Amino acid sequence: MRVVEVTAYGGPEVLRMARRPEPEAGDVPGRVRVRLKAAGVNQADLRIRAGVYADEVGDLKPPFVLGTDFAGKLLDPVPGMAAGTRVAGFVPWWEELTGEGTYAEVVRVAPEWVAPIPDDVDYTVAASIPLASATAQQSLDRLGLAAGSTLVVTGASGVVGRLALQYAAAAGLRVVAVAHEGDEHELKVLGAEHSVTRGTPEDVVRKVLDFIPEGVDAVFDGALHAAPVLPVVKDGGAFVALAANRTPAPERNIRVETVRGKPDAARLKETLEKVAAREVITRVADVMPLEEVAEAHRRAEAGHRPGRMILMI
């Protein structure tokens, strides 16, 4: 089967098409196969490829295959889903550390990682959801904010931030979105009480405090600003970081959490159903063939446009 391998740490040019044996039914106990139609390109993929996390992946060395989010068809049945069912999910790449990611034609997955895709949701949209949705929902769980609390969502134009905004608004939180210029109206429709345009962290802090001078109860740091945006949080508030190396040191009794999403098939099923009903809105930036993965990484790194880059397989 075709895969994309990281041949060495470096820029997008280190990504190469390669051939590996296709997994066979039952070759790994407890795992089933999915033939992929689409895979998401996440920001963590870019950092892993660049070697930013080389010390965190233990003994895993190139060549390996990147990728977490996927959408495709089951090749093997699982309880409640027959072979041929359209499914989406994500591989917990960091926990597995096998180097078997979703930039591939076939992947092995645990049944508890996957959820059925509703008929009205296409593969590219479904592949943008799993990890982002889990990260957003589990971050809000960890924050544990009461209705009426104030929350800043940085990176609200991207998929993770956009989902966090929607879940937070649905929970009754007052959301200040930090987003691309031009997205303000759409984000208001999705639940933001107020939006500020992205800029330097210092600009973001100033704009947020202009709107809420006393500071906010918490920050969901989808843009990975880290410590420079802590000043928007009031004493005793909370801050969620999405990467260990972008986690600020606690200060002023601010509770700092680092969240890495974990698969939750039941919640993913519910989210995909809400996507089908247009109750939850995601964003796909570009759709490109697997063979153009290096260009997909270049566009993602350049901030080509907000949203998830999707590889068609």
N, C-alpha and C positions, 0 to 999 in steps of 0.2 A: 504494500500500500504506500501511497505518497504521504510524506510527513515534511515538516519544516524543522530543521535542526539548528540550534545555536552551536556553531562550530568552534567559537572562542568568544571570550568577552570582548565587547566593542560596540561599534555603531551598527546601523541596520544592515550594512554589507556583510556581517558575519552570519546572517540568516541564509540557509541554503536548502533547496529542495533535496530530498533524499528518499530512499526506498527502505522500508522495514517490513518484516513478515507481518501479515495480517493476523490479529489475535484469533484463536479458535475457540469455539464454544466450550466452556468449562475449564479452560486452561489455567485460570486462577480461581480457586474456590471462593464462592460468595460474590463473584463479579459477573456482570453481564455486559454484552457488547452493544454499542450504539454506532450506527453508520451515520456520520455527521453530514449535515447540509450547510451548517454555518457555525462559526466560532467567533467569539468576541476577542478584541485586542484591549487588554486592560493596562492601566498605567504601571501596575506592578510588573507586567511583562517587559516593558521598556527598561525598567530599572534592573531587573534580573539579567536581561541580555547585556546591559552596559557594565555589569559587574558590581553594581552598587551593593548588592546583597551577597556577594561572593562568600563572605565570612559566615553568613547565616544559613547557607544551604549545606553545611556539613561536608560530607565526602562527595557530594554530587558535583561532577565536573563535566564540561562540554565534551562530546556532543550530547545535548538533551533537547527535548521537545517542550516548548512553552505552551501555555494556554489553560484557561480555567472554564470559561463559559462555553456552552455548546447547545446546539439544537439539531435534532436528527430523528432517525427511526430506530426503535428497538430491534435488534437482531435476535434476541432471546427473550422469552416471556418472563415477567415478574408478577408477583401477586397483584391481581387487579388490572394488569395491562398485558395484552397479548403482543407477540412479535408483530412488528409493523406499526405499532402505536407511535405517533409523533410525540416526542418528549424533549424537554429541556432540563438543564441542570448545570451544576458546576463541579469540577474536580477540585478538591481541596489540595491544590498543588503543594502548598507549603507543608501541610501535615504529611502528605504522602512522600514527597521528595524522591520519587522514582524516576523523575525526568520524563514521564509519559504524560504529556499535555494534550490539549485539544487542537493544536495545529496539525491535524492528522485526519485521515479518512475514516478510521474506526478507533474507538476508545473503549477501554474497560471501565465500568463504573459500578458502584454499589447501588443496589435498588433504592436505598433510602436517599440517594442524591437526586433522583429524577421525578419529574411531575409531567402529566400529560399536557400537551399544547392544545388549547381550544381551536376549533376549526377556523375561526375568524382571525387567528393570529398567525402571521407567516414566520418562517424560520428566522429571518434576519431580525425581526422585532423580538422574537422569543430569546434569541441568543444575546440580546443586550441586557436582559433582565436579571438572571439568577444571582450572580455574586453581588451586584449593586443593590438589589432588593434585600438580600440577607444582611449585607453590611449596614444599610440604612435602618432596617427594622431592629437589628440587634444593638445598634448604637443607641437608638432611642430607648430601648429596654434598659440599657445600662445607665442612661441619664436619669430615667425615672422621674421626669418632670410632671408636675401637676398641670391640669388645664389652666390656661391663662398665663403660664410662664412664658418668658421671652427667650427666643432661640435665634442665634445667627447661624445661617447655613452658608459657608463659603463654597465656591464651586457650584452654585445652584444651577448654572447653565448645563453642567455635565449630567451624566446619567445618575450617579450616586447621589449628588446633591439634589437633583430634581426629585428623585424618589423620596429622599429624606424630608424635603420641603412638604411634599404631598402627605406623607404619613404624619408628620408633625402637625400640619394644619388640621388633618382629620381627627387628631387627638386633642384639638382645642388649644394648641400652642400658638402664640403670636410669633410669626416668623419674619425675620429680616433676611432677605436673600441678597447675597453678593454674587453678581452675575455679569455677563457680557452686556454691553450697551445694546439696546434694542430688544432685549428680552423682558423688560420690565412689565409690559402689559400681559404677556403670556404667563409670567410667573405670578402675577396678581390673580389671574384666573385660576391658577393651580393652588392658590391659597396663601401667597405671601402678603403680609400686611404692608410691607414696605420693601423696596429694592434699592440697592446702591450699586453703582458700576464698579467693576473690579479695577484694581490698580495696585500700587505698592501696599504692603501691609499697613504702613503708616496712614496712607490715604483711606484705607478701609476703616481703620480704627476711628479716624476723625469723622468720617461720614456716619458711621453707626452711632457714635456718641453725640453727634449733632441731633440725631433722631431720638435716642434714648440716653440722655445725659447721665443717668444713674448707673448705666451699664446693664448688661443682659444677664439672664440666669445661666445661660450655657452657650457654647459654640460647638457646632458640628463642622469640623474642619475638612470639608471635601476637597479644598484646594491645596491642602498640605502647607499652609502658611506657618504653622507651629507657633513658637513663642512670640513672634512679633504681633500677633493679634490677641494675645492674652489680656491686654489692657481693656478690651471691651467687656470682659467678664467681671461682674461685681464680686466683692469679697465673699468667699464661701460658695461660689458658683461651681460650674462644672465645664469640662472641656473634653471632647472626644477627638482623638487623633486616629488616623487610618493607616499609619505606618510607624514602626518602632523608631526609625531614625528621624521622624518628624513629630516626635512626642515631646512637648515642653516639660521642663521641670516644674513641679507644683510650686505655687506661691500664693500668698494671701488666703490660705485655706481653700484654694481652688482644687477641686477633685479632678484629677486627670486620668482618663481612661484611654487605653489603646485597644481598638477593636479590629479583629480580622474575622470576616464573616464565615460562618459555618453552615454547611448544607442543612436545609429544613424543607423537606419535600412538601409537607402539608401547607406551609406558608407560601411556598412558591406556587403551588397549585392555585391557591386563593388569589395571589397576585396576578397570575396569568389570566385567570377568569375576569379579574377587574380590568386588565388591559383589554381583553376582548370586549368588555362592556363600556370601554372608554371612560372608566372611572379612575384609572391610573394611566398616566401618559409617560412614555419613555422617549428617548431621542437617539436616532441612528444618524451618525455623521456621514459615513461613506460605506459603500459596499464594494469590496474588491475581491478578485479571485485569489485563491491561496497562493498562486505563483507570484503574486505581487505583494507578498507580505512585507518585504523590505520597504516598499513605498508606503504601505499602510503604517508602518512604524515611523517613517519620516514625517508623515502627515500628522500622526498623533503627537509626536514630540514637538512639532511646530505649532500645535494648536490650530491646525488647519480649519476646523470648525468644531464647535462644542458637540458632544455626543459620543456614542460608541462607534469605533471602527469595527466593521464586521467583515470577516473573511468567508467567502462562499467556497464550498468544498464539493 
